[in-house]
Amino acid sequence: MPPAHSHSSPAPVPLWNAWMQQAQSSPWLSAGLGLSLLAVLGLLIASAWNAVHGDHQQNLHMAMLGGLAGFAATALGAVMAVVLREVSARTQDVMLGFAAGMMLAASSFSLILPGLDAAREITGSGPYAALTVVVGMGLGVLLMLGLDRFTPHEHESTGPCGPQAERINRVWLFVLAITLHNLPEGMAIGVSFANGDLNVGLPLTSAIAIQDIPEGLAVALALRATGLSTFKAALVAIGSGLMEPIGAVIGLGISTGFAIAYPVSMGLAAGAMIFVVSHEVIPETHRNGHQTSATLGLMGGFAVMMFLDTALG
């Protein structure tokens, strides 16, 4: 178990005060990111309302089932952590690399390419279609940048991140990091079912569910390393998967608000997923000196997703 806090440990700081201190350290950057984050969060809330109260209930059911599939896969990986007990660092890095490869391929083949096709039908122009999807990708990156900057969390490779993260319990930092990671995956599932097209939704959901299994295992092992018991670590890892059905509802709502929202939201989900892969997953797989094994795992995951997209789509 982690050592108990000594009297010299810094006192806890309310999250609002931590945000204010973070903003004061670089006011212009924080103001820009903060306004962008508020705008995107407002869009997410409105989108969830639109998904639940709109006239696309059949698509909502499919999106929820897809999100629940991601949750179940995360839970399966967490349970494996209880059964396996010990998994070597190399094996974990290969599994995470495999998950990263699937996320990259899913972003390309199941989000960006269908988004470009949809935008081209709406705009009638290739350049405008590309611009539409790129704007969506930029919004996804802004969302993840804002959450990464203003939400305290922890990465194993870089330690605590965000405002006053060193004063928050490590377990909760990991939980917040997992939340940041799972949100774009759930949004991608919801977006993929926006038009009720199983040729888009099924391959993407299958890919995310498959890569959620090693992710759930890795998360449970990481939580166990913070001092949690194996059972509690598995429960927290399972709970983290609940962000996927929530994200699926948000993603569906974004993409069904108006016509151009569909390709924009495809780009948003892709941008958020690519950001997570580059910012969190790949650095995590390289920190133990297993770069070659992790890269081979990434290529394998990319190839599997290509096959799924062709076979199921």
N, C-alpha and C positions, 0 to 999 in steps of 0.2 A: 504494500500500500504506500501511496505517497506520504512523505513526512508531514506531520502536523505543522500548521502555520505557526511561526514564532512571533514574538512580540514585535520584531523588527519588520514583519511583513507589512506592505502598504495596505492602508485601510481600503475597503471596497468603495468604489465611486459609482454613484447613480449613473445609469446609461445615458441619460440626457446630458448630464455634466460632461461625460466622456465625449459625447458627440460635439459639444460646444468647444471643448479643449482641442479636439481634432480640427475643427473648422478654423479656430484661431491660428493654428500652426501654419496654414497655407490658405488664406481666406478666398482668393480668387478661384483656385482650383476646386476647393471644397464647395464654394457657392455654385460653380458651374455643374459639378457632379451632383450636388444636392438637389438643384432644380431639375436636372435631368432625371434623377432617381424619383423625385416626387411625381413628375409627369408620368413616368413609366408605371410607377406603383398605382397612380390614379387610373391609368389605362387598364391595369390588371384587375383592379377592383370592379371597374365598370364592365370589363369583359366577363368576369365571373357572374355578375348580375345578368348580363345579356345571355350567357349560356344557360343559366337556370330558368330564366323567364321568357326566353325566346321561343320561336316556333320550330325548333329543330331538335325535338326531344329524342328522336331516333338516333341522331348523330351523337347527342349527349350520352345516351346509353352506351354506344360503342366506345366513345372516348373514356367513359368511366370504367368500362370493362378493360380497356387497354391500360389505364392507369393502375387498376387493381392487379393486372398481370405483372406490371413492374413492381408493385408492392409485394406480391407473392414471391417473385424471384429474389427480391432483396431479403425477404424473410427466410427463404430457403438457404441463401448464402450465410445468413446469420446463424441459423441452426447448424450448418456444417461446421461453424467455428466451435460449437459445443462438442460435436462428435469427433472432429479431427484433433482437437486440443492443440497440436503443434504443427505449424506449416512453415517451411523454410522461407527465408527472405527472398531467395531466388524465385521460388515458386510463386510467391505473392507478386513479385515484380512482373513475372511472365503473365500472370492472370490479369493484372491491372493493365499491362501493355495490350493484351488481347481486347480488353474492354475499351481502351482508348482507340484502337483500330476500328472497332465496330462503331464507335461514336463518330469518328471522322467520316467513315464510309456512309453512315446513316445521314449525316449532315449533308454530304455531297449528293448522294443518289436519291434519298427519300425526302429531302427538304429543298435544297437549292435548285436542283434540276426541275422538279415539279413546280416550284415557285416561279422559275423563269418561264416555263410553259404557260402557266396561268396568267402571269403578268403580260406575256406577249399577246395572249388572246384579248386581254382587256385594253392594252395600249396600242396594239397593232404595230409595235416598233421594237426591234431587238435592243437598241441602246436604252430606250425608256424602260423596257422590261428588266434589263440588268441593273439600271439605276434603282428601280423599285425594290429589288431584292437586296441590293447593297445598303439602301437606307434601312431596311429591316435588320440586316446584320449589324449595322451601326447601333441601332436601338438595343439589340441584344447585348452588345458589348458594353454600352452605357449602363444597362441594367446591372450586369455583373460587376463592372467597375465600381458603381455606386454601392452595391451591397458589400463588395470586398473592402471598400474604404471605410464605410460607416457602421459595419456590423462586426463586433469582436468575434474572432474565430481563431482556429489554430491549424496549421499545416505541420505535418511531422518533419518536413524538410527545412522549413524556415522558422518554425516556432509560432508563438502568438502573433496575431495580426489584428489590426483595427484599433479603435480608441480604447485605451486603458485595458487591453486584453490581458496584460500580465496580472491584473488584479481580479480576474474572474476565474472560477474553478475550471481546471483543464477539461473535465468531462463536458461541461456546457460549451466550451470552445469547440470541441470536436463535434458536438451535436449541431451547433450553428454552421460549422463548415459543411457537414453532411447536408444540411438543409439547402445551403447555397448550391451544392452539387446536384441535388435531385430535382430542384425546381425546373431547370431548363429541359431535363429529360421528360418530365410530366407534360410540360408545355408542348414539346415536340409531338408527343402522342396525341394530345388534343387537337393540334393543328392538322395532323395527318388525317384525322377523321372528319374534318370540317365539311367536306363535300360528300361525305358518306361513301367515299371511294375506298373499298377494301384493298385495291391494288396498290394504294399509297399507304394506308394505315396498317395493314397486316405485316408487310416486311419491316417497317420501322418499329412497330410494337414488338415484333419478335426479336429484332436486334437488341433493342433496349432491355428487354426482359432477360435475354441470354447474358448480356454483359452486366446486368444487375446482380447476377449470382456471385461472380468473383468480387464485385464491389461490396456486397453485403458481408461476405466473408472477411474481406480486408478491413472493413469498418469495425466489425466486431472484434477482430484481433487488435486493432489500434486502440479501441476503447478499453480492452482488457489490459493493454500495456499502461494505461493511465492509473491502474489500481482497482478498477471495477472487477467484481467476480465474473466468471465466465457466463453465468446465467443472466446477470444484470446487463453485461455488455451486449449479449445477444438480444435482450429485450429492447434496449435503446436503439440498436441497429435496425431491428424490425420496425420500431416506431418511426425511424427516419424515412422509411419507405412510404409513409403516408403522404409525403409531399408529392408523390407522383400522381395519384388520382386528383389531388387538389390542383396541381399544375395542369393536369389534363383538362379540367373544367375551365381554367383561365385561358389556356391555349385555344380551346374551342371557341370561347367567347370572343377573343381577339379576332379570330379569323372569319367570324360570321357577322361582324358588325356592319360591314359594307363591302362592296366587291373588291376594291383594291386592298382591303385589309388581309385577304387570304394570302397573296404572295408576299406582302410585307411581313405577316406573322410567320410565314415559312422562313424568311430570312432572319427574323428575330430569333426564332428557336435555334436555327443553325448557328448564328453568331454566338449565342450564349453557350451552346454545346462546344463549339470549337474553342472558345475562350477557356472553358473549364478544362478541356483536354490539355491545352498548352500551358495554362497557368497552374494547374494542380496535378493532373494525372501523370503526364510525362516527367516532370521534375521529380515526382514521388518515386517513379520506377527507376530513375537513374541515380538516386542518392546513395545506393548501397554498392555501386560498382558493377551492376548487372546490366549495363546499357545494351550489350549485344543481345542477351536473352530477352530483355524487355522489347527491343526493337523487332526481333523475330516474332514475338507474341503479337505486337502491334500489326505487323504485316499479315499474320495469320487471321487476326480479327477483321482486318480490312477485307481480306479475300472471302471470309465467311459471309460478311455482310453483302458483298457484291453478289455472291451466289444466292443468298436469301432474296435480294432485291430482284434478281432475274427469275428465280424459281417461283416466288410467291407473287411478284408484281407482274 
